[in-house]
Amino acid sequence: MNARIDVTPDGTREREARLREEIAAWMDAHLSGRFACLRYRGGPGDEDAFPALRKEWERELAAGGWTGLGWPVEAGGRGWSVADQVVFHEEYARAGGPGRMGHIGEGLLGPTLVACGNADQRARFLPGILAGTQFWCQGYSEPGAGSDLANVRTRAGRQPDGAWRIDGQKVWTSLAHDSEWIFVLARSDAQSRGNKGLSFFLVALDQPGVEIRPIRQMNGGAEFNEVFFDGARAEAVDLVGEPGDGWRIAMTLLGFERGISTLGQQMQFIRELDWVIEAAKEAGVDGDPSIRARIAQAWAGLRVMRHNALRMLGAQGANAAQDKSALIYKYYWSNWHRDLGQLAMDVLGEQANFVDSATSLMDGITKRSRLQGVFLFSRADTLYAGTNEIQLNIMAERGLGMPKEPRGQA
Ligand SMILES: Cc1cc2nc3c(=O)[nH]c(=O)nc-3n(C[C@H](O)[C@H](O)[C@H](O)COP(=O)(O)OP(=O)(O)OC[C@H]3O[C@@H](n4cnc5c(N)ncnc54)[C@H](O)[C@@H]3O)c2cc1C
């Protein structure tokens, strides 16, 4: 059994086959030589692998025209449909394409600037994101503001020259140490509470007044950080929208984060299920009825996710707003992935308890380590971009019309 999925809607089979061939041929030709060691590396849980080389890979992808696939053409993108993007990500995963260093810029900030930024901001930032020369991180969460994001305390004060002074602390900031810029949700009206009085700033990280401290995780990696602002400066032109507009812009970005930006990551799950299947065969548990059933369920779940992506992410305008079933999107894939991590451990059995000591980044990484990585990191999937409990609240309130839970004073 192989987890590969080839579903082609009628009438597009030939075009899709050509597209697949083109992507596969490009990946084969380019993910070689000095980039060969990047195969199957990077991505969630393995973000520390080869960061400098993966940034070069971003430029290679950009030169090949493979960035901004879903961005509008007028923003420098290729205006691809969700269906074509799914095909790209499937072929990218199949070829062992590495985790994308540029995904926060390309997947989150870029589309948000297209939707909410001004022409000057689009002109200054979108080309660098598309070219793989400028890397971004996300400054939302704080020690007292995670699920309750409206509780952010980082302050932004207007300076006499129109710029903004930023003071405060962000936490869990993925890839801050590998980024040049951070987008920051900060309180620009000191008297405000809740989601009022917040603003959305683009802040250069390389300046006095910004300190980045890594957070070491239990899997040994340090993909995220604390970021401290002590009199950091955001230029007047780097305020997105108007002062006080921050919550609307932050939610626009969160919509991308919970939706289309995860497409590439989900398509990588196909190869993770392949590893689980291989491990089951190697461990001789592929005949175990319970393991077989869970593998089959996982495969069915992958097909559901693909269908969800095409149906929910492809919906436009009014359709998208009315389709409340889209509220399940993040909840479904993240829980599916968490179950896959558990299945991987059960397939490995007692082998799951051993850590491969000889593995070095240059030598590659064993299947056991990869599956342990899937298990450990998939615990985080049901947290970031909105925890399970928050997603269920959203479904109950927005999807099913249940009373809103009490919130802090706005
Ligand atoms: C791998 C990873 C990467 C991340 N990267 C970034 C990043 O780059 N930038 C960034 O800004 N943030 C990032 N985060 C932070 C992430 O957004 C927060 O972890 C998330 O919003 C939850 O906030 P919290 O950790 O403060 O938990 P809390 O909000 O303190 O929640 C603790 C528990 O309480 C539950 N809970 C909270 N409120 C409610 C409620 N109203 N009803 C029911 N249950 C509730 C939660 O579900 C959770 O189980 C990342 C997190 C992870 C795991």
Ligand as a Chemical Component Dictionary entry (heavy atoms), coordinates in Angstrom:
data_LIG
# 
_chem_comp.id                   LIG 
_chem_comp.type                 NON-POLYMER 
_chem_comp.pdbx_formal_charge   0 
_chem_comp.three_letter_code    LIG 
# 
loop_
_chem_comp_atom.comp_id 
_chem_comp_atom.atom_id 
_chem_comp_atom.alt_atom_id 
_chem_comp_atom.type_symbol 
_chem_comp_atom.charge 
_chem_comp_atom.model_Cartn_x 
_chem_comp_atom.model_Cartn_y 
_chem_comp_atom.model_Cartn_z 
_chem_comp_atom.pdbx_ordinal 
LIG C1  C1  C 0 4.976   25.196 17.346 1  
LIG C2  C2  C 0 4.406   26.537 17.708 2  
LIG C3  C3  C 0 4.784   27.638 16.988 3  
LIG C4  C4  C 0 4.272   28.888 17.338 4  
LIG N1  N1  N 0 4.700   29.982 16.615 5  
LIG C5  C5  C 0 4.231   31.187 16.951 6  
LIG C6  C6  C 0 4.698   32.350 16.250 7  
LIG O1  O1  O 0 5.528   32.276 15.351 8  
LIG N2  N2  N 0 4.219   33.565 16.631 9  
LIG C7  C7  C 0 3.299   33.695 17.622 10 
LIG O2  O2  O 0 2.884   34.818 17.872 11 
LIG N3  N3  N 0 2.843   32.621 18.314 12 
LIG C8  C8  C 0 3.301   31.380 18.006 13 
LIG N4  N4  N 0 2.867   30.274 18.714 14 
LIG C9  C9  C 0 1.999   30.465 19.876 15 
LIG C10 C10 C 0 0.574   29.999 19.683 16 
LIG O3  O3  O 0 -0.135  30.904 18.876 17 
LIG C11 C11 C 0 -0.038  29.855 21.096 18 
LIG O4  O4  O 0 0.611   28.763 21.703 19 
LIG C12 C12 C 0 -1.527  29.596 21.064 20 
LIG O5  O5  O 0 -2.209  30.717 20.618 21 
LIG C13 C13 C 0 -2.059  29.202 22.463 22 
LIG O6  O6  O 0 -1.694  30.186 23.391 23 
LIG P1  P1  P 0 -0.932  29.809 24.757 24 
LIG O7  O7  O 0 0.227   28.924 24.391 25 
LIG O8  O8  O 0 -0.635  31.080 25.450 26 
LIG O9  O9  O 0 -1.933  28.926 25.573 27 
LIG P2  P2  P 0 -3.156  29.458 26.463 28 
LIG O10 O10 O 0 -3.931  30.449 25.684 29 
LIG O11 O11 O 0 -2.624  29.873 27.793 30 
LIG O12 O12 O 0 -4.017  28.155 26.607 31 
LIG C14 C14 C 0 -3.706  27.142 27.567 32 
LIG C15 C15 C 0 -4.805  26.088 27.489 33 
LIG O13 O13 O 0 -6.060  26.684 27.865 34 
LIG C16 C16 C 0 -7.036  26.471 26.853 35 
LIG N5  N5  N 0 -7.914  27.638 26.737 36 
LIG C17 C17 C 0 -7.537  28.928 26.653 37 
LIG N6  N6  N 0 -8.614  29.734 26.489 38 
LIG C18 C18 C 0 -9.693  28.918 26.474 39 
LIG C19 C19 C 0 -11.094 29.140 26.335 40 
LIG N7  N7  N 0 -11.582 30.376 26.185 41 
LIG N8  N8  N 0 -11.921 28.069 26.355 42 
LIG C20 C20 C 0 -11.417 26.800 26.508 43 
LIG N9  N9  N 0 -10.100 26.533 26.645 44 
LIG C21 C21 C 0 -9.245  27.567 26.627 45 
LIG C22 C22 C 0 -6.229  26.298 25.573 46 
LIG O14 O14 O 0 -6.956  25.591 24.593 47 
LIG C23 C23 C 0 -5.009  25.543 26.074 48 
LIG O15 O15 O 0 -5.292  24.168 26.144 49 
LIG C24 C24 C 0 3.360   29.021 18.388 50 
LIG C25 C25 C 0 2.965   27.884 19.111 51 
LIG C26 C26 C 0 3.493   26.652 18.782 52 
LIG C27 C27 C 0 3.057   25.454 19.573 53 
# 
loop_
_chem_comp_bond.comp_id 
_chem_comp_bond.atom_id_1 
_chem_comp_bond.atom_id_2 
_chem_comp_bond.value_order 
_chem_comp_bond.pdbx_ordinal 
LIG C1  C2  SING 1  
LIG C2  C3  SING 2  
LIG C2  C26 DOUB 3  
LIG C3  C4  DOUB 4  
LIG C4  N1  SING 5  
LIG C4  C24 SING 6  
LIG N1  C5  DOUB 7  
LIG C5  C6  SING 8  
LIG C5  C8  SING 9  
LIG C6  O1  DOUB 10 
LIG C6  N2  SING 11 
LIG N2  C7  SING 12 
LIG C7  O2  DOUB 13 
LIG C7  N3  SING 14 
LIG N3  C8  DOUB 15 
LIG C8  N4  SING 16 
LIG N4  C9  SING 17 
LIG N4  C24 SING 18 
LIG C9  C10 SING 19 
LIG C10 O3  SING 20 
LIG C10 C11 SING 21 
LIG C11 O4  SING 22 
LIG C11 C12 SING 23 
LIG C12 O5  SING 24 
LIG C12 C13 SING 25 
LIG C13 O6  SING 26 
LIG O6  P1  SING 27 
LIG P1  O7  DOUB 28 
LIG P1  O8  SING 29 
LIG P1  O9  SING 30 
LIG O9  P2  SING 31 
LIG P2  O10 DOUB 32 
LIG P2  O11 SING 33 
LIG P2  O12 SING 34 
LIG O12 C14 SING 35 
LIG C14 C15 SING 36 
LIG C15 O13 SING 37 
LIG C15 C23 SING 38 
LIG O13 C16 SING 39 
LIG C16 N5  SING 40 
LIG C16 C22 SING 41 
LIG N5  C17 SING 42 
LIG N5  C21 SING 43 
LIG C17 N6  DOUB 44 
LIG N6  C18 SING 45 
LIG C18 C19 SING 46 
LIG C18 C21 DOUB 47 
LIG C19 N7  SING 48 
LIG C19 N8  DOUB 49 
LIG N8  C20 SING 50 
LIG C20 N9  DOUB 51 
LIG N9  C21 SING 52 
LIG C22 O14 SING 53 
LIG C22 C23 SING 54 
LIG C23 O15 SING 55 
LIG C24 C25 DOUB 56 
LIG C25 C26 SING 57 
LIG C26 C27 SING 58 
# 
